[in-house]
Structure formats: C-alpha cells, structure tokens
Amino acid sequence: MSRFKRFKSLASYPFFVFLIFSRNVVYKALIRASHFLNFNYPGLRFETRINKPDKDKINILCLGDSVTFGWNLKFKYSYPQLLNERLKHSKYKAVNLGVGGSSVKDALSRAKRDITRGKPYLAIVNFGLNDGMLARTKENCSTALRYSYKSRDYCPKISLKDFERYYLELIKLLDENKINILIAGISQVSLDYPQGKGDDFKKKQRQVYKIYNDKIKEISRINDVLYIGLWDLFEDAPSLNYFLDNDGIHPNKKGSQLISEKIYDFLKNNGLLD
C-alpha cells in the first residue's frame, strides 16, 4: 500500500479525524496548564503566544531582558503582567516583550517589529544587566570597567560607548514613531552575585553595573526622557535579598511586585494614565 493510500485509510477513522479537528481544544488546554509552570524562556511558554497587543486597548510595550520577562517566575508574576492586573479595568494594556539574555543592542534589532504591533502609546525600556555583565575577553576596556585576574581580563559584554549609542538609537526610533518613553534603570544585584566568583570580582561587577546605571540616568536626563530608578528602589529596601531570587540577579515574586507598583504609581503621577 502506498503512503498516500495508507494516510487516506487512517483519515477515514473517526478518532483520527477527531484529533485533527480538536487540536484547538488541546492547544487551549495546554495554555491553561502552562500557567502552573515556572520555566519561562521565550518560545517555550504558551503565554508568549497570547501575550500580544490588543487592538481595542491603548498598548504599553515593556521592552527588556529576563527581569522584564520574569525569569524563574510564573508568567503572571512578571512585572508587566502584575502591572496589567492594575490596568485590566482601564483602556490600557501592558505587553510583556522581555527576552532573556537581551542587551539594548538586541532590543534595537527587534524594535521595528515590536513598535509596529498594536500602535503602542508608551514603551517602558529596561536594559543593562546583560550589557554590563563582565565576561572573558581579548579586547581592552577602560580600567574603570576591567577586572583582571591571573592574566585574564573581564570586560562588559557591550562596551559603555556602544551601550550609549544603541540606547540613543532606540530612543530616537521610539520618538520618531511618537511613542512615549519611560526608562527604567538597572535593578540592583545581590552582594553575592555572581555566584562562584571571588569577592573582588563581585565588588567589581557591582561597580560596573553602577556605572552603566549612571549612564542610563545621564541618557534620560540629556534627552529629556522620563526615568525611574530601580537601583535606588532596591537599595532602599530593608533587605536586598528579600527581593531577589537565589541567583542574586533576578527579582523574585516580591521584587517583581515592587517594580510593578512603583512603575504604576510613576505612570499615574506623571499623567501617563487617565
């Protein structure tokens, strides 16, 4: 029997036909089940398929890295989704466009696609943790940013100069498309981050993140863009680790809740929400 005839024969069975036409029901069931999963990398959680701008709403795009996406959290506890809970009876919708491991350079490469979706009203931009992350390199960087140990040099993944350039290009693109902008600074990391590194390395990493965060503040000030400081937000907390995951870099459920509350209040106080 040929493959075509075998397929045609199988298709005549009611159960086979049922599977074909019930795929939509199965898909919806999987979406509901996915809400109970913690694993959340882009493309591997069903919420990423339904997390889209709403043509009947005024859309707020949340552009960012794993902090925005909600790494190691259920999707509903990511800060954009928590923000969405506060907005659900309003004309606004927050759309989580965070991607794990992203730099501002990556955001720029996706921006034209992202900003054409749903005629966005506002973009909340949060990058820096991956850009300023120290990594082994053969290239030179300034002494202020370099960590050297046993003839090995560590520099930020994205140089400070390029970081500023990409950030300015992203701001320009959003501005040209008449999208309001709120820049969220880097969220603070634990004193124990990164795990497995010595105290000197950890101290240097925090210094570098502070430099990158200061650059973000400078960019927002010079370009007259609204800025909310997440570093200061966490710094004012009674216990930094209280708001961070065990990895020392990603906000936990409480940290994500704190970010969403502060951003919501900031938007209200600055007249960005009716």
VEXVOLUM-252803 format. One record per residue (C-alpha): residue in one letter; x, z, y. Coordinates in nm, 2 decimals, padded with zeros to 4 digits. Layout:
REM residues N
<gudo "A" <X Z Y>>;
...
//
This chain:
REM residues 274
<gudo "M" <00.00 00.00 00.00>>;
<gudo "S" <00.14 -00.09 00.35>>;
<gudo "R" <00.20 00.18 00.61>>;
<gudo "F" <-00.08 00.04 00.82>>;
<gudo "K" <-00.33 00.04 00.54>>;
<gudo "R" <-00.22 00.40 00.44>>;
<gudo "F" <-00.28 00.51 00.81>>;
<gudo "K" <-00.62 00.34 00.82>>;
<gudo "S" <-00.71 00.51 00.49>>;
<gudo "L" <-00.61 00.85 00.63>>;
<gudo "A" <-00.80 00.79 00.95>>;
<gudo "S" <-01.12 00.75 00.75>>;
<gudo "Y" <-01.11 01.11 00.65>>;
<gudo "P" <-01.33 01.33 00.88>>;
<gudo "F" <-01.06 01.60 00.90>>;
<gudo "F" <-00.80 01.36 01.03>>;
<gudo "V" <-01.05 01.23 01.30>>;
<gudo "F" <-01.13 01.59 01.39>>;
<gudo "L" <-00.76 01.66 01.46>>;
<gudo "I" <-00.73 01.37 01.69>>;
<gudo "F" <-01.03 01.45 01.90>>;
<gudo "S" <-00.98 01.82 01.90>>;
<gudo "R" <-00.62 01.81 02.05>>;
<gudo "N" <-00.76 01.90 02.39>>;
<gudo "V" <-00.92 02.21 02.25>>;
<gudo "V" <-00.59 02.31 02.07>>;
<gudo "Y" <-00.40 02.25 02.39>>;
<gudo "K" <-00.62 02.48 02.59>>;
<gudo "A" <-00.59 02.75 02.32>>;
<gudo "L" <-00.21 02.72 02.34>>;
<gudo "I" <-00.23 02.76 02.72>>;
<gudo "R" <-00.42 03.08 02.68>>;
<gudo "A" <-00.18 03.21 02.41>>;
<gudo "S" <00.12 03.13 02.63>>;
<gudo "H" <00.02 03.40 02.88>>;
<gudo "F" <00.14 03.66 02.63>>;
<gudo "L" <00.49 03.51 02.61>>;
<gudo "N" <00.78 03.63 02.81>>;
<gudo "F" <01.00 03.33 02.76>>;
<gudo "N" <00.97 03.11 03.06>>;
<gudo "Y" <01.21 02.82 03.11>>;
<gudo "P" <01.08 02.51 03.29>>;
<gudo "G" <00.91 02.27 03.05>>;
<gudo "L" <00.89 02.54 02.77>>;
<gudo "R" <00.58 02.72 02.90>>;
<gudo "F" <00.24 02.58 02.93>>;
<gudo "E" <00.18 02.73 03.27>>;
<gudo "T" <00.42 02.48 03.41>>;
<gudo "R" <00.17 02.20 03.32>>;
<gudo "I" <-00.12 02.37 03.50>>;
<gudo "N" <00.08 02.51 03.80>>;
<gudo "K" <00.01 02.22 04.04>>;
<gudo "P" <-00.10 02.18 04.40>>;
<gudo "D" <-00.48 02.19 04.44>>;
<gudo "K" <-00.63 01.90 04.65>>;
<gudo "D" <-00.91 02.13 04.76>>;
<gudo "K" <-00.67 02.40 04.88>>;
<gudo "I" <-00.40 02.44 05.15>>;
<gudo "N" <-00.09 02.45 04.94>>;
<gudo "I" <00.21 02.67 04.98>>;
<gudo "L" <00.52 02.55 04.79>>;
<gudo "C" <00.75 02.81 04.66>>;
<gudo "L" <01.09 02.64 04.62>>;
<gudo "G" <01.36 02.84 04.44>>;
<gudo "D" <01.56 02.93 04.14>>;
<gudo "S" <01.49 03.17 03.85>>;
<gudo "V" <01.39 03.45 04.09>>;
<gudo "T" <01.10 03.24 04.21>>;
<gudo "F" <01.01 03.12 03.87>>;
<gudo "G" <01.00 03.47 03.73>>;
<gudo "W" <01.28 03.48 03.48>>;
<gudo "N" <01.21 03.71 03.18>>;
<gudo "L" <00.86 03.79 03.32>>;
<gudo "K" <00.52 03.67 03.22>>;
<gudo "F" <00.43 03.38 03.45>>;
<gudo "K" <00.16 03.58 03.61>>;
<gudo "Y" <00.42 03.83 03.73>>;
<gudo "S" <00.63 03.58 03.91>>;
<gudo "Y" <00.62 03.64 04.29>>;
<gudo "P" <00.43 03.32 04.36>>;
<gudo "Q" <00.16 03.40 04.11>>;
<gudo "L" <00.13 03.75 04.25>>;
<gudo "L" <00.10 03.60 04.59>>;
<gudo "N" <-00.16 03.37 04.45>>;
<gudo "E" <-00.37 03.67 04.34>>;
<gudo "R" <-00.39 03.78 04.70>>;
<gudo "L" <-00.48 03.43 04.81>>;
<gudo "K" <-00.74 03.34 04.54>>;
<gudo "H" <-01.04 03.40 04.76>>;
<gudo "S" <-00.89 03.21 05.05>>;
<gudo "K" <-00.83 02.85 05.13>>;
<gudo "Y" <-00.46 02.88 05.03>>;
<gudo "K" <-00.28 02.83 04.70>>;
<gudo "A" <00.08 02.93 04.62>>;
<gudo "V" <00.25 02.68 04.38>>;
<gudo "N" <00.55 02.81 04.18>>;
<gudo "L" <00.82 02.53 04.19>>;
<gudo "G" <01.10 02.76 04.09>>;
<gudo "V" <01.35 02.63 03.84>>;
<gudo "G" <01.60 02.85 03.65>>;
<gudo "G" <01.97 02.78 03.74>>;
<gudo "S" <01.89 02.58 04.05>>;
<gudo "S" <02.10 02.56 04.36>>;
<gudo "V" <01.99 02.43 04.70>>;
<gudo "K" <02.16 02.10 04.61>>;
<gudo "D" <01.93 02.07 04.31>>;
<gudo "A" <01.63 02.16 04.53>>;
<gudo "L" <01.72 01.88 04.76>>;
<gudo "S" <01.73 01.63 04.48>>;
<gudo "R" <01.37 01.73 04.38>>;
<gudo "A" <01.24 01.78 04.73>>;
<gudo "K" <01.10 01.43 04.79>>;
<gudo "R" <00.89 01.46 04.47>>;
<gudo "D" <00.78 01.82 04.54>>;
<gudo "I" <00.68 01.78 04.90>>;
<gudo "T" <00.46 01.48 04.84>>;
<gudo "R" <00.24 01.67 04.60>>;
<gudo "G" <-00.08 01.82 04.74>>;
<gudo "K" <00.00 01.77 05.11>>;
<gudo "P" <00.18 02.11 05.15>>;
<gudo "Y" <00.13 02.32 05.45>>;
<gudo "L" <00.42 02.56 05.40>>;
<gudo "A" <00.74 02.58 05.20>>;
<gudo "I" <00.90 02.92 05.10>>;
<gudo "V" <01.26 02.85 05.03>>;
<gudo "N" <01.48 03.09 04.83>>;
<gudo "F" <01.82 02.98 04.71>>;
<gudo "G" <02.17 03.13 04.70>>;
<gudo "L" <02.22 03.32 04.38>>;
<gudo "N" <02.34 03.02 04.18>>;
<gudo "D" <02.52 02.86 04.48>>;
<gudo "G" <02.73 03.17 04.55>>;
<gudo "M" <02.79 03.26 04.18>>;
<gudo "L" <03.16 03.30 04.10>>;
<gudo "A" <03.28 03.06 03.83>>;
<gudo "R" <03.62 02.94 03.70>>;
<gudo "T" <03.75 02.65 03.90>>;
<gudo "K" <04.07 02.45 03.95>>;
<gudo "E" <03.97 02.39 04.31>>;
<gudo "N" <04.07 02.61 04.60>>;
<gudo "C" <03.83 02.81 04.82>>;
<gudo "S" <03.90 03.04 05.11>>;
<gudo "T" <04.05 03.38 05.04>>;
<gudo "A" <03.73 03.55 05.16>>;
<gudo "L" <03.54 03.38 04.87>>;
<gudo "R" <03.80 03.36 04.60>>;
<gudo "Y" <03.86 03.61 04.32>>;
<gudo "S" <04.20 03.57 04.14>>;
<gudo "Y" <04.29 03.74 03.81>>;
<gudo "K" <04.58 03.66 03.58>>;
<gudo "S" <04.64 03.32 03.74>>;
<gudo "R" <04.27 03.23 03.71>>;
<gudo "D" <04.07 03.15 04.02>>;
<gudo "Y" <03.70 03.20 04.06>>;
<gudo "C" <03.51 03.04 04.34>>;
<gudo "P" <03.14 02.99 04.43>>;
<gudo "K" <02.97 02.71 04.23>>;
<gudo "I" <02.86 02.55 04.56>>;
<gudo "S" <03.11 02.58 04.85>>;
<gudo "L" <02.99 02.76 05.16>>;
<gudo "K" <03.03 02.44 05.36>>;
<gudo "D" <02.83 02.23 05.11>>;
<gudo "F" <02.57 02.51 05.08>>;
<gudo "E" <02.51 02.50 05.46>>;
<gudo "R" <02.50 02.12 05.45>>;
<gudo "Y" <02.24 02.10 05.17>>;
<gudo "Y" <02.03 02.37 05.32>>;
<gudo "L" <02.02 02.19 05.66>>;
<gudo "E" <01.93 01.86 05.48>>;
<gudo "L" <01.64 02.04 05.30>>;
<gudo "I" <01.52 02.20 05.63>>;
<gudo "K" <01.53 01.86 05.80>>;
<gudo "L" <01.33 01.69 05.52>>;
<gudo "L" <01.06 01.96 05.53>>;
<gudo "D" <01.05 01.94 05.91>>;
<gudo "E" <01.02 01.56 05.91>>;
<gudo "N" <00.72 01.60 05.68>>;
<gudo "K" <00.56 01.85 05.92>>;
<gudo "I" <00.58 02.13 05.66>>;
<gudo "N" <00.61 02.49 05.80>>;
<gudo "I" <00.92 02.67 05.66>>;
<gudo "L" <00.98 03.03 05.56>>;
<gudo "I" <01.34 03.10 05.44>>;
<gudo "A" <01.37 03.40 05.20>>;
<gudo "G" <01.72 03.54 05.19>>;
<gudo "I" <01.90 03.63 04.87>>;
<gudo "S" <01.77 03.92 04.67>>;
<gudo "Q" <02.03 04.18 04.60>>;
<gudo "V" <02.20 04.22 04.26>>;
<gudo "S" <02.29 04.54 04.08>>;
<gudo "L" <02.63 04.72 04.13>>;
<gudo "D" <02.68 04.65 03.76>>;
<gudo "Y" <02.64 04.27 03.79>>;
<gudo "P" <02.78 04.06 03.63>>;
<gudo "Q" <02.79 04.24 03.31>>;
<gudo "G" <03.12 04.22 03.11>>;
<gudo "K" <03.33 04.18 03.43>>;
<gudo "G" <03.56 04.44 03.59>>;
<gudo "D" <03.47 04.65 03.89>>;
<gudo "D" <03.69 04.43 04.12>>;
<gudo "F" <03.51 04.12 04.01>>;
<gudo "K" <03.16 04.28 04.06>>;
<gudo "K" <03.26 04.40 04.41>>;
<gudo "K" <03.38 04.05 04.50>>;
<gudo "Q" <03.07 03.89 04.37>>;
<gudo "R" <02.85 04.12 04.59>>;
<gudo "Q" <03.08 04.04 04.89>>;
<gudo "V" <03.03 03.67 04.83>>;
<gudo "Y" <02.66 03.70 04.80>>;
<gudo "K" <02.65 03.89 05.13>>;
<gudo "I" <02.85 03.61 05.29>>;
<gudo "Y" <02.60 03.35 05.16>>;
<gudo "N" <02.31 03.56 05.27>>;
<gudo "D" <02.46 03.59 05.62>>;
<gudo "K" <02.49 03.21 05.63>>;
<gudo "I" <02.13 03.17 05.54>>;
<gudo "K" <02.03 03.41 05.82>>;
<gudo "E" <02.25 03.21 06.06>>;
<gudo "I" <02.10 02.88 05.95>>;
<gudo "S" <01.75 03.01 06.01>>;
<gudo "R" <01.84 03.15 06.35>>;
<gudo "I" <02.01 02.84 06.48>>;
<gudo "N" <01.73 02.61 06.35>>;
<gudo "D" <01.45 02.84 06.47>>;
<gudo "V" <01.31 02.88 06.12>>;
<gudo "L" <01.12 03.19 06.01>>;
<gudo "Y" <01.33 03.42 05.79>>;
<gudo "I" <01.25 03.72 05.56>>;
<gudo "G" <01.54 03.93 05.43>>;
<gudo "L" <01.51 04.01 05.06>>;
<gudo "W" <01.86 04.16 05.05>>;
<gudo "D" <01.76 04.42 05.31>>;
<gudo "L" <01.43 04.47 05.13>>;
<gudo "F" <01.60 04.57 04.81>>;
<gudo "E" <01.88 04.76 04.99>>;
<gudo "D" <01.61 04.99 05.15>>;
<gudo "A" <01.47 05.07 04.81>>;
<gudo "P" <01.52 05.43 04.67>>;
<gudo "S" <01.69 05.29 04.36>>;
<gudo "L" <01.82 04.93 04.34>>;
<gudo "N" <01.80 04.92 03.96>>;
<gudo "Y" <01.43 05.03 03.97>>;
<gudo "F" <01.35 04.67 04.09>>;
<gudo "L" <01.59 04.47 03.88>>;
<gudo "D" <01.59 04.35 03.52>>;
<gudo "N" <01.86 04.48 03.28>>;
<gudo "D" <02.07 04.18 03.36>>;
<gudo "G" <02.12 04.31 03.71>>;
<gudo "I" <02.03 03.99 03.89>>;
<gudo "H" <01.66 03.91 03.83>>;
<gudo "P" <01.38 04.11 03.98>>;
<gudo "N" <01.17 04.29 03.73>>;
<gudo "K" <00.79 04.32 03.75>>;
<gudo "K" <00.82 04.59 04.02>>;
<gudo "G" <01.07 04.38 04.22>>;
<gudo "S" <00.86 04.07 04.20>>;
<gudo "Q" <00.56 04.27 04.31>>;
<gudo "L" <00.76 04.40 04.61>>;
<gudo "I" <00.87 04.05 04.71>>;
<gudo "S" <00.52 03.91 04.69>>;
<gudo "E" <00.38 04.20 04.90>>;
<gudo "K" <00.64 04.16 05.17>>;
<gudo "I" <00.60 03.78 05.19>>;
<gudo "Y" <00.22 03.81 05.21>>;
<gudo "D" <00.24 04.06 05.49>>;
<gudo "F" <00.50 03.85 05.67>>;
<gudo "L" <00.28 03.54 05.65>>;
<gudo "K" <-00.02 03.73 05.78>>;
<gudo "N" <00.18 03.90 06.06>>;
<gudo "N" <00.32 03.57 06.17>>;
<gudo "G" <-00.01 03.38 06.19>>;
<gudo "L" <00.06 03.16 05.89>>;
<gudo "L" <-00.26 03.27 05.71>>;
<gudo "D" <-00.60 03.28 05.87>>;
//
